Amino acid sequence: MALTESTMLPLGTTAPGFSLPDTEGTTVSLADLTGSEALVVIFLCNHCPYVIHVQTELAAVAREYEARGIRFVGINSNDTEAYPDDSPEKMREAKERIGYSFPYLFDESQEVAKAYRAACTPDIYLFDRDQKLVYRGQFDATRPNSGTPTGENLIAAMDALLAGEPVPEEQVPGIGCNIKWKQDNAPDYFGI
């Protein structure tokens, strides 16, 4: 497991578009997720200990904030030939087992991960109503075998946004397993 930090995409960046299949084979695009108070895009996978550590709390936070008008979407960009536990079939099983209420999409080409400069799992991005990036960083300060996940960093950002207040610009990078790039497909920012 190679430990990697988020690249911290510049605040104010417009959400890159995507059109990807979900766990049921339905195509979901960024346009399908507009019209909400905000959008949380999370790069996930099934096997990473950092995702496994937060997945139950992430599912609970998503349900709570979806009820408050924030949309969520999970995207798995891992190489499934090298990591079969992240295959679309296993994604479907994980979504059901964990209770994700949001679409869980498969980025087979890995181009969406590159567009977001996603580096690790989980890698979290919060976009405002105009799809401008206002938060990118950690779910919370806990790590596997170190603390109980609360989602406090993401929650603080969402609460500020919903209250019409600015999201603090001082943000802590997310940390987790690196995205498992296909051979000869790693982006220029990988390993920086």
C-alpha positions in Angstrom: 0.0 0.0 0.0 1.6 3.3 -1.1 0.4 6.1 1.2 -0.5 9.3 -0.8 -1.9 12.8 0.0 -4.5 14.7 -1.9 -3.1 17.0 -4.5 -5.2 19.9 -3.2 -6.9 21.0 -6.4 -7.1 24.8 -6.4 -10.1 26.3 -4.6 -12.5 27.9 -7.1 -11.9 25.1 -9.7 -15.1 24.2 -11.7 -16.1 20.6 -11.2 -14.8 18.6 -14.2 -17.6 16.9 -16.1 -18.0 13.1 -16.2 -20.4 10.5 -17.5 -19.8 7.1 -15.9 -21.7 3.8 -15.2 -23.0 3.2 -11.7 -23.2 -0.1 -9.9 -26.5 -0.9 -11.7 -25.1 -0.1 -15.2 -26.9 3.3 -15.4 -24.8 6.2 -16.7 -24.6 9.1 -14.3 -23.2 12.4 -15.4 -22.2 15.6 -13.5 -25.3 17.3 -15.2 -27.5 14.7 -13.4 -26.2 16.0 -10.0 -26.8 19.7 -10.5 -29.5 21.8 -8.9 -28.5 21.0 -5.3 -27.1 23.1 -2.5 -23.7 21.5 -3.1 -22.0 18.4 -4.5 -19.5 16.1 -2.8 -17.3 14.0 -5.1 -15.4 11.3 -3.4 -12.8 9.0 -5.0 -13.3 5.6 -3.3 -12.5 2.0 -3.7 -13.3 -1.2 -1.8 -10.0 -2.5 -0.6 -8.1 0.5 0.9 -7.9 0.5 4.7 -8.4 4.3 4.7 -11.7 3.9 2.9 -12.7 0.9 5.0 -12.0 3.0 8.2 -14.4 5.8 7.2 -17.0 4.0 5.0 -19.7 3.5 7.6 -19.5 7.0 8.9 -19.3 8.4 5.4 -22.5 6.6 4.5 -24.2 8.1 7.6 -22.9 11.6 6.9 -24.0 11.3 3.3 -27.6 10.3 4.2 -27.8 13.2 6.7 -26.6 15.8 4.4 -28.5 14.5 1.3 -31.6 15.3 3.4 -30.3 18.8 3.7 -29.8 19.3 0.0 -26.2 18.2 -0.7 -25.7 15.5 -3.4 -22.9 12.9 -3.1 -21.2 10.7 -5.7 -18.5 8.1 -5.2 -16.0 7.3 -8.0 -13.7 4.3 -8.2 -10.8 4.8 -10.6 -8.6 1.8 -9.6 -7.1 -0.7 -12.0 -9.5 -3.6 -11.5 -7.3 -6.1 -13.3 -4.5 -5.6 -10.7 -7.1 -5.1 -7.9 -10.1 -7.3 -8.6 -11.6 -6.4 -5.2 -12.5 -3.0 -6.8 -14.4 -4.5 -9.8 -17.8 -3.2 -10.6 -19.4 -6.4 -9.2 -17.5 -5.9 -5.9 -18.5 -2.2 -6.0 -22.2 -3.3 -6.2 -21.7 -5.6 -3.2 -19.9 -2.9 -1.2 -22.5 -0.3 -1.9 -25.3 -2.6 -0.6 -23.3 -3.8 2.4 -22.1 -0.4 3.5 -25.4 1.4 2.7 -24.1 4.1 0.4 -27.2 6.1 -0.6 -25.3 7.9 -3.4 -24.3 6.7 -6.9 -21.0 4.7 -6.9 -19.4 5.1 -10.3 -16.7 3.2 -12.2 -14.0 5.3 -14.0 -12.5 2.5 -16.1 -10.4 4.9 -18.2 -9.1 6.8 -15.2 -9.6 10.0 -17.1 -12.1 11.4 -14.5 -9.6 10.9 -11.7 -7.0 12.7 -13.8 -9.4 15.6 -14.4 -9.9 16.0 -10.7 -6.2 15.4 -10.0 -7.3 12.7 -7.6 -4.4 10.9 -6.0 -5.7 8.8 -3.1 -8.7 7.0 -1.6 -10.6 8.6 -0.1 -10.0 11.9 -2.0 -12.9 14.3 -1.2 -14.1 17.4 -3.1 -16.9 19.8 -2.1 -18.4 22.0 -4.8 -20.9 24.8 -4.2 -24.2 25.4 -6.0 -22.2 26.9 -8.9 -20.0 23.8 -9.0 -17.0 25.8 -7.8 -14.6 23.9 -5.4 -14.8 25.2 -1.8 -13.3 22.3 0.1 -10.8 19.5 -0.7 -9.2 17.6 2.1 -9.6 15.0 4.7 -12.8 13.5 6.0 -11.5 13.9 9.5 -8.2 13.5 11.4 -8.7 9.8 12.3 -6.7 7.0 10.6 -7.1 3.3 10.5 -6.4 2.0 14.1 -6.4 5.5 15.4 -9.7 7.1 16.4 -13.4 6.7 15.5 -14.4 8.5 12.3 -16.6 11.5 12.7 -16.3 13.3 9.4 -15.7 16.6 11.2 -13.6 18.3 8.5 -16.1 17.6 5.7 -19.0 18.3 8.0 -17.6 21.7 9.0 -17.1 22.6 5.4 -20.7 21.6 4.5 -22.2 23.3 7.5 -20.4 26.6 6.6 -21.6 26.3 3.0 -25.2 25.6 4.0 -25.1 28.6 6.4 -23.9 30.9 3.7 -20.6 31.4 5.3 -17.2 31.1 3.7 -15.5 27.7 4.0 -12.1 28.2 5.7 -9.3 28.1 3.1 -6.9 26.4 5.5 -7.6 22.7 4.7 -5.8 19.5 5.5 -5.0 17.2 2.6 -6.7 13.8 2.5 -4.5 10.8 2.9 -4.9 7.2 1.9 -3.9 4.6 -0.6 -2.8 5.9 -3.9 -5.1 5.4 -6.8 -4.1 2.2 -8.5 -3.1 3.5 -12.0 -3.1 1.1 -14.9 0.4 0.4 -16.4 1.7 3.4 -18.3 -1.4 5.4 -17.3 -0.2 7.3 -14.2 -0.7 11.1 -14.5 2.2 13.5 -14.3 1.3 14.5 -10.7 1.6 10.9 -9.4 4.5 10.6 -7.1 5.0 14.3 -6.6 
